[in-house]
Amino acid sequence: MTTDSGSDRQRDAAGGLRHLLTLEGVSRDEILWLLELAETFVRPPGELPARGTSLVGRTVANLFFEPSTRTRVSFELAAARLGADVVNLDMQSSSRAKGESVLDTIYTLQAMAVDVFVLRDAEPGLPAWISRHTAPHVSVLNAGEAHLSHPTQGLLDALTIRQLLGDTSRLVIAVVGDVRHSRVARSAWQALRTLGMGEFRLVGPRELLPADDELRGARRCATLAEGLDGADVVMALRLQRERMAEARIPDAESYHREYGITARSLALARPGALVMHPGPMNRGVEISDEVADGPQSAIQQQVANGVAVRMAVLAHLQRRARDPTPPSRGERAG
Ligand code: CP
């Protein structure tokens, strides 16, 4: 299995997006198009969710080789609300446990007329590799790939920021915590760099920040005082213990004291700064209850936007896979 990011592989012969493997190489117009389409699926809290018919007759399979709540459920809801049949393969009880390869699993589901594979895996490269083996009408969607990429999360974060703060071109975005192991931070950076932003700051202890040749142009900050000063957006990240050697996991209490987003540390940022977190949260470690549930928190809006963004991506990619002509700008949710 190769570990290419898939930025070329995700396009069809006409240059359109057929898969979504990474936000690398996705243009500003394409991102704006997807966000605009996602907006048509957003409904105020308490209203019935948006529905559409663009996936009627299609089948979407969710294959998650790593745990997930938000991404898996939102892909399931997104597909169902667009009329698709949805398969959630339980990897523990599937024939993978009897030694069947991932590729044979894909071929088996494809033979049952699965049109979209939604994949999450702890190892780099799986979505791009699978995309090389699927039929021409089939789309592959990256739902979280190792520490590298989580494209729909990057889109939903960009959508949330634009909804609440408008134009991103002058914003200071501070991403705090375990950036080294974070596919969320990398995809947010890709989306916001393409859309335009003021400054992207990576805030945390040296051992939790990525190497200097990654996320080039982002400013590294060792303290919250430096990193949050004047920030418009504060994105807290979970310590990804599952990707760290036991000995390197920071002590939760001292980490919270130094890097936790609390009412006190949030006061370093611009007044009213947006607080974001991709979830799952470890309350009392990277974020306090009062901030997570406070008036500046956009966390529930991020979750809600996740369904809308995944509806937009599913609708767009499947239309491209079946009919690779440029999309009309008139599509609206049913
Ligand atoms: N943000 C995110 O990927 O959450 P899940 O792991 O619950 O899907």
Boltz pocket constraint, residues with backbone or C-beta under 6 A from the ligand:
constraints:
  - pocket:
      binder: B
      contacts: [[A, 67], [A, 68], [A, 69], [A, 70], [A, 71], [A, 72], [A, 143], [A, 144], [A, 153], [A, 278], [A, 279], [A, 280]]
      max_distance: 6.0
